[in-house]
């Protein structure tokens, strides 16, 4: 029995792309990997409303390689990847977007690196392709994250990667709900390497991750992997206390010397406004961490699966000895994402 190569494809309103990406994956497998791996293509529909569900159902009926997970509603890109990792049966699992921008051909090089002994192979996008604003925001995020966090992530890494079965098994054991998978995988500490690729133009449809969604993901990342913003509150408080003491000393000396303090009312008001603004920022940072604590303590699942279809692949694999994959439920109404049933 050949080991399984799994492709995890999150889908949100990609009706015009899912058939094309499946065809490209199957062609790649038949030409490059058929003698080395069985194939599993796992679509994770994240509450699509454009007809993607019907297209995926049709593909699952026609292809023995296809399995599909349907969420009960939209839970987000990170949740879709989590579900894919939870349900994938492969010895090696490749997560990639379903919008045709990630080239399937680069997976051959990723598999080569994996077979050399690496457990994680990151696909890094050529940074010269991004627009100026997006490039600046991306660089700023990675620099800030790596500065504040003890876990370093590769700039341009995104969620296009190959991971081994033991990485997925470890990832699935993590209990947290507010996930930033791009940071969780390097946090696990397995051996890793990278390959580079050229991002292709989107084949059809509109990008699903705009500026504000990216900003929200960035906030989740920072609050998940660093407490430096909280500790910065102490530094800011001490700094403004020193400024206040210094200004009070200046005012006292000026009054004793017979100076007219009324001339400083503008600077005093500015200082008060600035101080109040910083207080609000500190409160906002604390509120963000508090909100995350509330979400985690509720222990609600990261996603809810309404249905799983398709029988592609087997329930076991014969590579990576010493690791076993459990039987995956195939019935309607599965709730995934708990510490027992949650994917990373």
N, C-alpha and C positions, 0 to 999 in steps of 0.2 A: 504494500500500500504506500502510495506516495504521500509525502507531507502536504498539507494544505497551505496555499497562499491566499490570504484573505484581503480583500479591498473593502474598506469602510468608506461609504460615500454619504455624507449628510445631504439631505435634499430639502430645500424650501423654495417652492415655486420655480422649479427648473424643468417644467414640462418639455420644453424644446431641446433639452440637453441630455436627459438621462439615457435615452436610447443611443445617442451618439457616443457617450462615455462608455456605456456597456460594450458597444461594438468595438471601440478602440481597445478596451481591456481584453476582450475575448480574442481579438486579433493578435495582440501582444502575447497572450498566453499560448495560443496555438503555434505561433512562430518561434517563440523564444523559450517557453517554460513548460510546454506540455509533457516533455519527457522527464521533468524534474519535480513538478508540483501539480497537484489537483487545484482547481480554482474555485474560490467562493467570492461572489460579489454581493456585498451586504448593503442594500440601500436603507437609509434611516430617514423616513419622511417626518419632518418636523412641523406637522400641521399645515401642509400646503393647501392652498385654496384655488389653484389655477388648473387643476386637472392632472397634476403630477401623480396623484395616487392611482388614478385609472391607468396611466401609462406604465407605472411600476408593476401593477397587478398583471397587466398584459405581458410584460417582459418576464415576470416570474413564471407565467404559464408556458411561455415559449422556451425558456432557457433553464437547463438543469443547474446552471451555475449560480442562479440568482436566489437570494433570500431577501426578505424585506421586513422591516419593522415600522409600524405606523404608530405615531404618538397620538394621544387623545386630543392634543392641542399643541400650539407652538410653545416649546420650552427653551429654545435657543440653540445656537450652534455648538456650544460646549457640551450641552446635555446630549445632543445628537451623537457627537463623537464618543461620549461616555457610553451611550447605549451600544454603539457599534463595537467598542472594545469589550463590553460585557457579553455580547452575543456572538462575536466572531469566534470561529473554531480553528483558525489557522495556527501553524507553528510560527509564521511571520505574518504580521498584520500591517498593511499600508493604509493610512488614513489620508484622504485627499479630497479636494472639493469636486463637486459634480458639475461645475460650470465650464469645463473643458480648458481651464487656464493652467492647470497642472499637467505637464506632459507625462504620459504613462511610460514612455520610452526610458526615462531616467530611473525607473524602478529596477531595471536590469542591473545598473550600477549599484543601487542600494542593496539588492540581494547579494551581490558579490561582496560588499563590505560586511553584510551580516554573516555570510559564510566564512569570512575571515576571522570572526569571533566577536564582532561588535553587537551589542544588544539593542542599540538605538542608532539609527542613521537619519540625520536631519537633512532635509532638502532645503537649501538656502537660496533664496531668490537673488538674482543679479540686481544689486541696489541701484544701478544706473538707470533702470527702467522706470522707477517711480517718479511722479511729478515732484516739483520743488516743495510744495506745502506738505504733501504726504510724506516725502522723504525726511523733511525736517521734524515733523511730528513723530515719525517712527524712530528716528535717531534719538530724539529727546526722551522718548519713553524708555527705550532700552538702556540708555545711559543712566537715567534716574533709577530705574528698577535695579540694575546691577550695582549701583552705588548704595542704595538703601537696603537691599536684600542680601542675605548670605548665599542665596541660590542664584547663580549666573545663568542667563539664557542667551542664546545666540541671536544677534540681530538678524532680522530677515527670516527667522526660522518658521514662523507661522505654525500651521497644524498639518503640514505635509511632511510625513515622516514614516519610517518603517520601524517597528518595535518587535522584539522577540516575545514569545509566549510567556517567559518568566517575568518580563517587564509588565505585561498586561495583567498577569496574575497578581503581581504586587500592587499595581495601580488599582485593581478592583477591590483590594482590601482597605483602601483608604476610606474613612468614614465621612469625610467632609462633604457638604452639599454645594457650597459656593466655590466652584472649581475654576481654576486657571490651568488647564492641562499643559499648556506650554511651559509652565513653571514646575508642575508636579513631576513631570517625567525627569528633568535633570535633578530635581530634589531627591529622587529615588537613588541616584548615584551609580547606575549601571554604566558600563563602558559605552562610549559613543563616538561617532565621527560624523562627517558631513559630506554632502555632494552639492554641487551648484547646478542651477538650471535657469533657463530663460522663461519668464512668465509669458504665456500666450494671451492674445486678446480674448475677451469673453466672447463665446460663440453666439449666445443669445440671451436676452433678458437684461435686467438691471442688477448692479451690485446690491447685496443684501446688508452689507456692513458699512453704514455711513459713519460720519464723524462722531455723532453722539453715542452710537453703539460701541464704537471703538473706544471712546472716552470712558464709557461705563465698564468695559472690559479692563481697561487700564486701571481704574480705581479698584476693581475687584482684585486684580493682580497685586497691586501694592499693599492693600489691606490684608491679603492672604499670606503674604510672604515677608512683611516687614512691620515692626512696631516703632520704627524710627519716627514716623509722623506724630505718634502719641508722645514720644519722648521729646520731640521738638517743642511741644507745648510748654514744657518746663523751661527750656532754653528761652523761648519767646517771653514767658512770664518774667524770668530773671532779667532779661535784657530791658524790658519796659520798666521794670522796677528800678533799675539803675538809672534809666533816663529820667524817670520821675524824681528820684532822689537828687539827681544832678540839677534838674530844673528847679526843685524846691530850694536847694542850697544857693543857686544863682539868684532866685527871687528874694531870699532872705538877706543875702549880702547887699543886693541892690536897694532893698528897703532901708536897711540900716545906714546905707550911704546916702540916703535921701533921694534916691532915684524915683522916676515916675514909671510905675509898673504897668500903667494902662497901655503903654505902647506895645506891650507884649501880648495883648489879648488875642491877636490873630494867630500867633504861633501856638498859644495855649489851646485855642479852639482846634487848630489843625492837629495838635498832639492828641487831644481828646478823641477826635474823630478817628484818627489813625489807630489809637489804642482800642477803641470800640470795634473797629473793623477787624483787628487781629483777634480780639476776643471771640467774635462771631466765627472766624475761620477756625479757631481752636475748637469751638463747640461743634462745628460742622465735621471736623476730623473725628472727634470723639463720637459723634452721632453715627458716623459711617461704621466705625468699629462696633458700636452698640447694636446697630441694625444687623450686622453680620452675626453677632452672637445670638440675637433673637432668631434669625433664620436657621442657624445651626442647631439651637436647642429645641426647635419645633420638630426636628427630625422628619420633616416631610420628604418624600422621595424627590430626587432630582428630576425625574421624568416619569410619565405614566404611559405604558405601552398598551394600546388598545387591541393590537393584533400582530401576529408574526406569521408570515407565509413563506413557502418555499422549503425545499428539502436539500438544498445544495450541500455537498460535503458530507463528511462523517462526523460522529460525535467524539472521535478520538483521532490522534495523529501519532506518527511513529518517529518523529524527530524530537529533539530536546528531551531526552529521557529523564525521568525523575519528576516531571511536571504532568499533572493530570488535569483535564478540563472536564468540568461537571456537565451533566445533562442540562440542556437549556429548555425551559418550558416553551411549548408551542401553542398554548391556548389563548383565547381572548381574555382581556382584563388583567394581564400581568402588570403588576406594579413593580417597577425597577428603580434602583437608585438608593435603596437603603444600604446599611453597612453590610447586609448579607447579600443583597441582589443588585448592588449599584456598580455601574461601570465607572471608570475614571474618566 
